[in-house]
Amino acid sequence: MGAALTFALAAVAVKLLGGAIPVMQVILFRNLFAIPVLLALALATAPPGGRSAVLATRNPWSHVQRIVYGLIGMFGSFYGYVHLPLATVTALGFTMPLFLTALSIPLLGEKVGWRRCSAVLVGFAGVLLMLRPGFGGGGVLPGGAVAAVLAGAVAWALAMITIRRMGAQGESGAAIVLWFAIGGSVVGAAAAIPGWVWPTPAQWGLLAAVGLVSALAQLLMTAAYRSGETTLIAPFEYSGILWTMTLGILVWGERPDGWDFAGIAVLVASGLYIWHREVRLGVKR
């Protein structure tokens, strides 16, 4: 829950920038400021004599894929934070397990029964409740921002599939995290230079906060999954919706309406059901 809160605080920092700094420039500093923290942790936890191999990799091409998918996912989230309510972006981001379930069939060869397939369809119905297409009115969300967030969720699902494959190939978690941060910094710099905007002192502070707080969130999440059972911890990631909803109300007065609450409830319920089915199937295996 602490990781979910710190991720929410990083989202607040992105939204406070208000689009004044281009998204790719934000992505650059998000990764650049995170590298020292992540590198220090990797070196501190490396086995004796293994520090020189922290960045060793067995499959560079997989890292390239993970970087590409991760950057698309990050762009979608950051763009969404600027143009949509925080809680809406977080909720739409939780379509990732739905896309992951759907994509695991052709890409990982996993068998998905009718119950999980039904849960995926119900989850997307929850998204439709949030978007309320055809209802008109001032509550309709900007389509471009919604499309960016959903495309980002698809990319995050592809990133998770790539990470699964890398883990099966023996790639270390430290190498996966560090190479993403390094690759994100390089690609972010290349994309940001043509439209570079020099930040003000306050914006520098927010950019540093995005990187450092995100790194802290990763550390907390890693600590949670290393010290507890995945099946017990995973559902608590949904507390991110509560954090972002609270922060959105306090900072920007973003009060969800009935459609939002209904859509979020359906989306979270479907995600939890998919998690529940995966746990049961894992126990049976």
HUWOGI-V274809 format. One record per residue. N is the residue number from 1. SS is DSSP state (A for helix, B for strand, O for the rest). PSI is psi in radians with two decimals (NA if undefined). D_LAST is the distance of its C-alpha to the last C-alpha in Angstrom with 2 decimals. Layout:
BEGIN
n=<N N>
ss=<SS SS>
psi=<PSI PSI>
d_last=<D_LAST D_LAST>
END
This chain:
BEGIN
n=<1 2 3 4 5 6 7 8 9 10 11 12 13 14 15 16 17 18 19 20 21 22 23 24 25 26 27 28 29 30 31 32 33 34 35 36 37 38 39 40 41 42 43 44 45 46 47 48 49 50 51 52 53 54 55 56 57 58 59 60 61 62 63 64 65 66 67 68 69 70 71 72 73 74 75 76 77 78 79 80 81 82 83 84 85 86 87 88 89 90 91 92 93 94 95 96 97 98 99 100 101 102 103 104 105 106 107 108 109 110 111 112 113 114 115 116 117 118 119 120 121 122 123 124 125 126 127 128 129 130 131 132 133 134 135 136 137 138 139 140 141 142 143 144 145 146 147 148 149 150 151 152 153 154 155 156 157 158 159 160 161 162 163 164 165 166 167 168 169 170 171 172 173 174 175 176 177 178 179 180 181 182 183 184 185 186 187 188 189 190 191 192 193 194 195 196 197 198 199 200 201 202 203 204 205 206 207 208 209 210 211 212 213 214 215 216 217 218 219 220 221 222 223 224 225 226 227 228 229 230 231 232 233 234 235 236 237 238 239 240 241 242 243 244 245 246 247 248 249 250 251 252 253 254 255 256 257 258 259 260 261 262 263 264 265 266 267 268 269 270 271 272 273 274 275 276 277 278 279 280 281 282 283 284 285>
ss=<O A A A A A A A A A A A A A A A A O O O O O A A A A A A A A A A A A A A A A A A A A A A A O O O O O A A A O O O O O O A A A A A A A A A A A A A A A A A A A A A A A A O O A A A A A A A A O O A A A A A A A A A A A A A O O O O O A A A A A A A A A A A A A A A A A A O O O O O O O O O O O A A A A A A A A A A A A A A A A A A A A A A A A A A O O O O A A A A A A A A A A A A A A A A A A A A A O O O O O O O A A A A A A A A A A A A A A A A A A A A A A A A A A A O O A A A A A A A A A A A A A A A A A A A A A A A O O O O O A A A A A A A A A A A A A A A A A A A A A A A A A A A O>
psi=<-0.59 -0.67 -0.74 -0.68 -0.77 -0.62 -0.69 -0.68 -0.65 -0.67 -0.68 -0.75 -0.71 -0.77 -0.60 -0.46 -0.43 0.39 0.02 -0.49 2.23 2.57 -0.74 -0.52 -0.66 -0.75 -0.71 -0.93 -0.47 -0.75 -0.68 -0.78 -0.37 -0.43 -0.86 -0.71 -0.81 -0.66 -0.74 -0.73 -0.76 -0.73 -0.65 -0.55 -0.01 2.55 2.74 2.25 -0.01 0.09 -0.58 -0.26 0.29 -0.68 0.13 2.43 2.58 -0.28 1.43 -0.63 -0.63 -0.63 -0.67 -0.80 -0.79 -0.67 -0.80 -0.87 -0.75 -0.69 -0.65 -0.75 -0.75 -0.71 -0.79 -0.76 -0.85 -0.69 -0.70 -0.69 -0.59 -0.63 -0.14 2.81 2.55 -0.82 -0.59 -0.76 -0.76 -0.78 -0.79 -0.56 -0.46 0.13 -0.20 -0.81 -0.53 -0.83 -0.65 -0.74 -0.78 -0.73 -0.40 -0.35 -0.98 -0.51 -0.54 -0.11 0.39 2.63 2.17 2.08 3.10 -0.47 -0.82 -0.62 -0.71 -0.68 -0.65 -0.81 -0.70 -0.70 -0.75 -0.48 -0.63 -0.67 -0.74 -0.63 -0.69 -0.67 -0.38 1.05 2.43 -0.09 -0.34 -2.89 3.03 -0.19 -0.10 2.30 2.61 2.16 -0.69 -0.75 -0.72 -0.77 -0.70 -0.75 -0.76 -0.67 -0.66 -0.65 -0.70 -0.76 -0.69 -0.68 -0.75 -0.64 -0.72 -0.69 -0.73 -0.72 -0.68 -0.81 -0.71 -0.70 -0.69 -0.45 0.01 0.23 2.39 2.63 -0.65 -0.76 -0.70 -0.81 -0.78 -0.74 -0.56 -0.77 -0.71 -0.83 -0.69 -0.62 -0.75 -0.87 -0.71 -0.74 -0.78 -0.68 -0.46 -0.49 -0.79 -0.58 0.58 2.34 2.15 2.09 2.64 2.93 -0.72 -0.68 -0.61 -0.72 -0.73 -0.69 -0.75 -0.68 -0.71 -0.82 -0.84 -0.73 -0.66 -0.70 -0.74 -0.71 -0.73 -0.70 -0.76 -0.74 -0.72 -0.77 -0.69 -0.83 -0.37 -0.47 -0.14 2.96 2.32 -0.72 -0.42 -0.50 -0.66 -0.78 -0.45 -0.23 -0.44 -0.18 -0.29 -0.58 -0.71 -0.75 -0.87 -0.59 -0.78 -0.81 -0.66 -0.68 -0.79 -0.70 -0.72 -0.03 0.54 1.60 2.01 2.53 -3.02 -0.69 -0.74 -0.84 -0.74 -0.81 -0.76 -0.74 -0.78 -0.75 -0.80 -0.74 -0.72 -0.70 -0.74 -0.61 -0.74 -0.78 -0.78 -0.76 -0.70 -0.67 -0.79 -0.75 -0.65 -0.67 -0.73 -0.61 NA>
d_last=<29.11 31.69 30.15 30.23 33.85 34.93 33.46 35.52 38.57 38.23 38.18 41.35 43.02 42.27 43.65 46.71 47.59 48.08 47.87 50.93 48.98 47.31 43.53 43.13 45.42 43.29 40.20 42.24 43.10 39.70 38.32 41.50 41.82 38.15 38.37 40.35 38.00 34.82 36.59 37.82 34.36 32.92 35.82 35.59 31.94 32.25 32.19 35.68 37.15 34.49 36.37 38.00 34.67 33.38 33.97 32.97 30.79 29.24 29.19 32.11 31.51 28.15 30.07 32.65 30.13 28.59 32.18 33.23 30.35 30.67 34.43 34.22 31.87 34.24 37.27 35.91 35.24 38.59 40.53 38.98 39.92 43.52 43.79 41.42 40.84 38.42 36.11 36.06 34.99 32.20 30.98 31.22 29.35 26.36 26.13 24.37 20.81 22.02 23.29 20.23 18.04 20.74 21.28 17.72 18.02 21.05 20.75 17.15 16.30 13.42 13.07 14.35 14.97 18.34 17.61 16.97 19.80 22.00 21.30 22.42 25.56 26.28 26.02 28.57 30.71 30.81 32.12 34.79 35.82 36.41 38.33 40.12 41.41 44.71 45.60 47.98 49.55 49.38 45.74 44.49 42.67 43.90 42.06 42.27 40.65 37.85 37.25 37.19 34.59 32.30 32.81 31.92 28.64 27.80 28.79 26.65 23.59 24.64 25.19 21.67 20.35 22.91 21.92 18.26 19.73 22.20 19.74 17.85 21.38 22.15 24.48 25.34 25.12 28.87 29.77 27.87 29.59 32.98 33.28 32.54 35.29 37.66 37.05 37.36 40.66 42.04 41.16 42.22 45.55 46.25 45.60 47.45 50.64 52.30 52.17 52.37 53.48 54.75 53.17 55.37 54.91 52.96 50.70 50.16 48.98 46.51 45.21 44.76 42.98 40.51 39.59 39.68 37.95 35.17 34.77 34.68 32.00 29.85 30.50 29.59 26.35 25.48 26.52 24.39 21.13 22.09 22.92 20.41 16.80 16.13 14.58 17.86 20.23 19.48 21.13 24.28 24.97 26.28 29.12 30.65 31.96 33.80 35.28 36.48 37.80 39.77 41.12 42.02 44.01 45.73 46.70 47.22 47.33 44.37 43.75 40.98 42.22 40.66 39.10 37.49 36.05 34.74 33.16 31.59 30.21 28.64 27.25 25.73 24.32 22.60 21.20 19.91 18.35 16.50 15.34 14.36 12.31 10.48 9.91 8.71 6.25 5.17 5.42 3.79 0.00>
END
